[in-house]
Amino acid sequence: TPIKDAEENIAGLASLLSLAADADLAEELYQRSDPPLGHAIDPSATAAAMGGEGGSPTKKSFIISDYNRDGDSYRSPWSNVYYPPIAASGESGGFQPSAALRQVEIMANEVFDSYRSLYYGSDDSSVASVYLWDRDGGNTAGGGGGFAGAFLIKKEITEEDSDRHLRKGAWNSVHVVEVVP
């Protein structure tokens, strides 16, 4: 089965498993499978939202994965906003890192985006995102329970930028770290 069909196949298997007597089987399938990383565009990302100056939208791409998901919405590391918005449904605004950790996340995204641009090219075929979260409800600024994070890169190869050995493909890189005091 081609990798491009992985999400559809996982969803189909989960649907079949949900019909089984044990409802936890579908959830276990989702926990044990890693679908390819997706990406989206943050329409509200501005330089000011990323800790810089300026207010014009930059339309930055970001990776969507389990590490920035809350329900059916995904948090952009550039604006710290969920897409599609989840607050409209009466729920909370979704998970947000502490203020101190958010500043670290902004810096990490700037550094990782520069690395992505230098290593994988500055075109739209690659995307990098860093997501950080406080551990055990701890406040990172106050020396709480530490933090964890995911450093993600997605690179797509199309026929236009391929060589004679590879016509089409994708690279998904996921690095998860935990920092404890």
Secondary structure, DSSP 8 states (H G I E B T S, - for coil): --GGGHHHHHHHHHHHHHTSS-THHHHHHHHH-----EEEEETT-BTTTTTSS--SB--EEEEESGGGEETTEEE-TTT--EES-SGGGTS-------HHHHHHHHHHHHHHHHHHHHHH-SSTTEEEEEEEEESTT--GGGT-S-EEEEEEEEEEE-GGG--TT-SSEEEEEEEEEEE--
